Every structure is written in structure tokens, then in C-alpha cells.
Amino acid sequence: MRISRRTFAAAAVAVVLVPLSACGSGGDDGGSADASGKVEGNITFQTWNLRANFKDYFEGLVADFEKKYPGTDVKWVDQPAEGYADKISADAAGGTLPDVVNVSPDLVAPLAKAGLALDLDKAAPQYRKEYLEGAWASHEIPGMTGTYAFPWYLNTGPLFYNKSLFEKAGLDPDQPPKTYDEVFSAALQIAQKTDGEVATLANVPTIEDFGRYGVPLMNKEGTGFTFNDAKGVELLTKYKELYDAKALDPQALTATPESSGKKFLTEAVAMNPGSALDLGNFKKQAPHLYNNIGITDQITSTGHVNMYVMGVMVNAQTKQKPAAVAFAHYVTDAAHQMSFAKQVAIFPSTAGSLDDPYFTKEDGTDETRVRVAAAESLKNAVNYTPVLFSEQMKVELRNAVARALQGKESPKEALDNAVKACDRLLQQQG
């Protein structure tokens, strides 16, 4: 039960980031962290697949900043989603990393360890109070002190369900599941009543699902993973039961968020996560589904929903530190985050912004209902995916889950092996 990054404006494609430990010593911030001084000079700002849809917005943002700070010149470059992490890695290794860079937390970690991400707790501590606590913390790195990027836009969303499919299975369409046990129970009933024709879920559990279930994912030192504990084994055992009963879509082992979204669209599965952005698609592409759409809260055992977060990092080795920090803050301040959020279905990470009427007032439409509910849940949301959990580690976990679901290993064996593999990869990060 997860939201795809397609709900982000960046539509980010995650790629393995090669180790950068050779680029610098971990914890070194490239010299003085002092970002005070006159805001002037030439800087480069790099975004992640945003030019196609938001060219006017960013050109206006740059022009306004240059007007506010005469003597500055911001060059905006935008990289495609495909290969973005590789591009950052190559630039970091070659000493050509831009001054200000659009990143996600997992991309920040190796850059921070290599001394290439500016520690904002040292360089710009005055700004911390402007952001939601959970959003600011999302760019902290276990085992290191400091925060290594300004939080930018956030996303989360509800769980959609098909009322018609629920009703056909003898479930109350107006009483959707609120807990994991209720989801699993409903899924088994739907599979039984349809002779396995209709699955309820279309995705295998990911690291964020283990987090939402209440599984401890890492030790506090950030030196090892712990998602193979009893609660982790319990969750995977439940998914194995669903898989055997065809309550979990048989193609879940190879599904992408996009393909599972398509399954929900064609009414082949009964539940799927999403965002306000999806409602417009349902209305256009699947009117029957839209007329039967149910909307319920994201399922969590912790009381905290999962949030996805994007950030804006300052290159610790920039020659124009005052200008780079000022611009990164400008991009992510409350006024600019609010204006960006009104152009696309994302949410600001700045404190107080989610209390704006835009995020609190419903007008009777499903779109505003989803927006208001998501905004409220974001106030104490957390980013469950550990910043040190690399793309290779995600593959290891996915493969382990597949082995368990197919009966090749027990859930305990599969998670033990995944933790061993992820710990090995963690040691290699240095």
C-alpha cells in the first residue's frame, strides 16, 4: 500500500547512486560552514525533471530572486528523471556538482558522507523553525550530526477502494478497513467470494510498509537494519497468507506503482493508494470506478502516515555560500512553497502552511476532501524510508519478499537474509 513517486511533480526514477566516499571525508562540510556575508555572485540551481511542466514558475522564481539580490545571477538547469542519481554521482566525483541541487533524502546521504552537502544546522540554523519538524528531520543522516538539505515539497495520500467490489463481496461499502487486520480480513473475504478473481492489494510490502506497520527498521546508531524482528516477520507472514489466497494480486511480485494503479483503474483490484491527482484520472478514464470510489485514511499502526519529501541541498564546496544558501531558502520558503503547491497536487513543508484555507476548507468535491485530509495527516507524518536505504537495498528486500511469498524461504529466513545483505551494502557505503 504505497504512493508512487508519479504523484510527485518530479516523477523521479530512482537509480543506484555509486559510493562517493573518495570525494571527501565524511562529516567535512567543505571548509567553513559560515553562510553569512553579502548575497552576490553566480550560482547554478539544478532541478529534477521539472522544466517540462513548470518552466514559467521557475523562470519567474529566478528572476524575482535576482531582483531581490542585485549582483546575483542564477543559472537554472533541469535534468531528466532517468539517470538523475548517476548524474549527481558523476558531478560529485568530477567536482562539477551545482551550487544548489534538488535531491531526495536517499541522494543526500552519500553526498553528506563525502563532505559535499552543507550542514544547515551549522550554516543556517535560523531557518529550522520555519519548517515542519518531521520534514526538517528527513534530511538528517544516522551516525552524523546535522541536517543536509532544506525540506521542499511533500506528498502523501489516502487509500482508495472500490465500493462496488466491496459490496459484491458482502462487505459494507461505507465501512472501509481502518486497521491492518481489517484490511487483511476484507482482502481474504473478497478473494473467497470471487473465487480468487479479484485481489484487494496489488503491491508487495516495501520498507515504508514495514515502517507503517510499526517495525523498527534500523538501530539508533544507523549501523544496521532491524526489519527482520518479530513484527516484520508477522507482516510478511500475513502477506504470504494473502498471496496464497489470491487476495494479493499474483503479478504483485513484478508490479510497479504504475501497473498496480492501472489494475485499480480497470477494477481488477479493490484497493490502491493514491493522491488528489488520481481522482481527475479516474473521472476521465474510468467513470464507473469514479462513481464507486471510496476514500479512506492511509493504514498505519503507528499513528503517523508516511510522507514523501523532496529537498534542496547546498553544495558545501560552493564558492558563493551566502548566495547559495539564500537561494535554497528562497525556493523553499513558505510563500514560494504555497505558490508551487497551488500549481500541482503537492504540499508545503513549511510550518503553518498546512493551516491555510487552501488545505483546510472543503468545497464538497472529492478533490478538496483528499487534499484537506492529506494536509492534516502531514502535520505529524514521517518519512519511513531510511535515508541510508539505497536502491540496491530496496532490490534485496523485494527479492526476499518474493522468495517468501513463493514459499522458497520462510518469512523469517527471507527477512534475515535481506537484513544481512542490506547490512553488507551499508558497510560498503563507508
N, C-alpha and C positions, 0 to 999 in steps of 0.2 A: 504494500500500500504506500505508494510514493508519488511524488510530483516530479515530472520530468523537467530538465533544465529548459525544455522548449517553452515553459511558462515564463522564462526569463527573456528579457529583451536580447540578451547576448546569445541565446541559443547555443550555449557553449558546448563544444565537443571535447570531452576530456581525453588527454593523451598523456603518456608516461613522460614525466619530467626527469631528465637524466641527472645524476648527482652533480652537485656544484661545489662539493667540499674543497676542490682545488682552487676555487676562485678567491677564497679568503678564509680567515679563521672565524669559526662560529662565535657569535656574540659581538664581534667587532663591528662598529657602526660606521666604518669608513672615515675615522677621524672624529673631529668634534661633532657632537650632536646638536650644537647650538644653531638654532634656525632664526635667531633674531638678526636684525640688520635690515638694510633697505631692500625692498622688494623690487628687483630690476633684473634685466638680462634676458637671454634667450633660453627657453626650455622646450622640451618635446613631451607631449602627452599622448600616450598610446591607449586606445580602447580596443575592445574585443567584440568584433562583429556588430558594430552599432551604426556605421556610416549609412548603410542602405536605407534604414528606416528613420534615422534621427539626424540627418546631415544639418538641417536648418537649426535644430536645437543646439548642437554642439558648436556650430559656427557662431551662433549668437552668444553662447556662453563664453567662448574665447574672446570675442570682440568686447563684451562687457567687462571682462577681467582686464584686458589691455587698456581699456578706457579708465578703469578704476585705478590702475597702477601704470601711469605713463613710464615709458622706458622698459616695459616688458614686451616680449614677443613670444607667443605660444604657437608652436607648430603641432598641429593635431594630425596624428597618423592612426589609422584603423587597420587591424589585422583580421583576416578571416578566422572563423571558428576552427576550421580544420588546421591542425598543426600549431595551434596557438602556444601550447606549452613548450613545444620543441623550439619555436621562435624565441620565446623568452630565455630558454636554456642556452641557445646558441648566442644570443646577445649578451647574456650574463658572462658566458665563458670568453667571449671576444671583447669584452669591455665596451660594448655599444648599447647597453641597456638604457632605454629612455629615462628621462628625469622623473616622470610621473607615469605610473603604469596601472591599468585596470587588471585586477587579479581576483582570484577566489582564494579562500584560506589555504587550500592544499598547495597552491602555487607559491604562496608566501613562505611556507616553512623552509624549503631548501634555500631560498634566497636569503632569508634571515640567518640561517646557519652559516651561509657563506659570507656574511657581513655585508650583504648588498641591499638589505631592507632597513630603512631608517627606523629606529626605535622612537615612536611618537610619545611614549611616556617620558622620555628624556627631552626630546626635541620640541614637543608641542603639548605639554601636559594640560595647558589651559583649555584645550578643546574637549577633553574627555567628557566633561559633564554635559556637553551638547548632544550626546548620543545615548541610545538605549544601552543599558548595561550589558545585556546579552550580545548585542551587536558589536560593541567595542571589544568584548572578550573573545569574539570569534577569530580575531587575528593575533591572539596570544599563542605562543609556541610552548608546549610542555617541555620542561627541562631548561627553559630560557626565561629570563625576566624581560618584561617589556611587551609592547603592542606594536605590530609591524605594518599596519595599514589602517587608513580611515575606513570605517564601515560605510558602504554606499547603499545600494538598494537591496531590499529583502523580498522574499516571496514565501508564501505558504498557501494552503488552500484546504477546502473541505473534502469530504468523501461523498462522491455522487453514488446514488443507487437507482436501480430501475424498479419503480413501484409495480409495474405490470408483472415483472418476473417474480417479485416477492409475493404478490397476490396469488399468482398461479401455483406457487409452492405452498400456499396455505399460511403465509406469514402476513402479519398486519403491515400494510404498506405505509402506515402513518406512525409506526413504532420501529424505526431503524435501530440496528445494533449500536450500543454505546460503549461496549467493552470488548476486549479481545475474545473472551469466552462467548459472548453473544454473536460476534462475527463468525467464529468457528462453528457454533451451533446452527446458525442460519445457513451457512455455506453447506454443511452436511445435509440439512433438510432439503435445500434447493437441488442438490445433486441427486438425492434419493428420489424426490418427487418427479424429476425429469429424466430418470434413468441415465444420469451422467451426461445428458445433452447440454446442460447449462452449468458452467462453472461460476463461482462467485468472485474469485480473485484471479488475476492474470499475471501476477509478478511473484517471483520467489523473494524471500526476505533479504534485504540488504543491510548494511551496517547500521543505517539510520533506523531500520525497523527493530533491530535488536536494542538500540538505544531507547526507542519509544516504549518498548516492552518492559524496560527497567533493567536491562542487562548492563552491568558495568563493562565498559568497552576497553579501558586502559587503566594501568596503575597510575597513581598520582604523580609519579616521577616522569611519566611519559617514556618509560624504558621497556614496556612490554604490554601485550594485549591480553585481555581477560574475558573476551566474549564467549569463551568455552565453559563458563561457570554453569551451575545447575539451572539457572533461569534461561540461559542461552540454549542449553540442551532441551529444555522444556518447550521453547518456542519452535525450534526446528522439528521436534517430535510432533508437535501439533500440525505443522505444515506437511509433514510426511503422511499424517492421517488424512489431511485434505487431498493430497496428491493421489493417494491410493483410492480415494472415494470419487475422484474426478471433480472434486469441489474446487481444486486448483487447476487451472487450465493446463492440459497436457503440454502445450507449447510454451509454458512459463519458463522452462529451462533455457530457452533461446530468445525469449521475448525482450524487446526494448520497450521503454515507456511509450514510444510512438505506436508500436504494434499493439500493445495492450490497450492503448487509447482507442485504436481502430476497432478492436474486439468489442469494447463497450459501446462504441458508436453504432455497430451493427447488431447490438443486443445479443451478442454471444456470451458475454459475461455480465454478472449482475451488479458489481461494484467496481469503482475505479476512483483514484484520487484525481484532483484537478484544481482549476482556478476559475475566477470570473471570466477569464479569457475563453475558456472552453464552452461556456454557455452560449456564446454567439455562434460557435461552430455547430453546436447541437441544433440550434434554431434553424440554421441554414441547411445543414447536411442531413439531419435526422429529425424531422418534425415530430414523428411518432415518439421517439425517445424523449425529445424535449417536453412533450406533453405529459410524459410519465416520469419525469426526472424527480428524484428525491435528493435532498441535500442534508447531510448530517455532519457532525464535527469529526475532525481527524481523530482516529482512535489512538489513545495513549494511556499507559499505566502510570505515568509519572506526574500527570497534571500539566505537563509542558509539551506543546506541539513542536514539531520540527520546523526550523526555518532554513531557507537557503539564503546565503548572503554573498554579495559581491563587495569588493573593496577597491580602494585607490591607494597604492603604495608609492612612497617616495624613495628613489634610488639614493642609498646612503652616500654614494660617491659623486653625487651631482655637484657641479661647480657653482650652481645657483640655488643653494639650500633655502634661503628665505623665500625666493620666488616659487620654488617647487612645493614647499610646504603650504604657502599661501594659496597656491592654485589648487592643490589637492583638497584643502579645506573648503575652498570656494565651490568646487564641484559637488562636494558632499554636505554643504551647509543646509540648514532647514529650508530656506527659501528655494534653493535650486532643486533639492530633492522633491519638494512638493510640486514644483512645476513639471518635473520629469514624470512623477507618478501620475499626473493627470493626462499624460500622453500615452501611457501604456500601463497594463494591469500589474504594476509592482507597488511596493510600499517603502516609504522612507524609513531610515534607521535613526533619525534624529528624535531626541526626547521631546515629547509633547506634540509632535506632528500627527500622530495617530488619533489625537483628540480633536483634530479639525473636523468640522461638519461633513466634509467630503468622505471621511472614514467612519462617521458615527450616525449619519442620518440615512434611513432607508426611504425610498420613494415608491415602494410597492413592487419593484421589479426584483427578479431573482439576482440580477447582476449586482444591485446595491446590497441585497441581503448577503451575498457571498463576500463582497468587499468589506462590509461592516463586521461580519463575523471573523474574517481573516485578520483584520486590523486589530480587533480586540485580543485575539489569541496571540498575536505577535508581541504584545507588550511584555510577556514573560516567556516567550519562545526561546529555544536553544538550538544551536547547530549541532546535531548529534554526531555528524561525521567527524571523527578526529582529524585535526589538521595534518597529522602525520600519516594518515591512512591514504597511501598512494594508489594510483590506478592499478599497479601490479597487485597490490594487496586486495583491491576490490575483485580482481580476477581470481585470486586464490580463494577468497571467501565464496564467490559464486560457484567455482568448481567444486568446492567442498559441499556446498548446499546441494548441488546436482547429484553428487555421489550418494549423499544421504537419502535424497528423495527417490533415487533409483534403486535403493537397497544395497548398494555396493559397499557402503560403510554404515555403521550405526551413527545416529546424530552426534553422539559423544565422540566417537573416533574421528568423524569428519571435522568437527569444530576443533578438537585437539590438534589435528594435522594442520588446519588452517591457521591456528594461532602460532604453531611452530614456524610455518612458512612466513607468516607476516612478521614475526619477531626477527627471523633471519634477514628479511628485507629491511627492517628497521635498523638493524646493526650496520647494514651496508650504507645506509644514509649518513652514518657517521655522527 
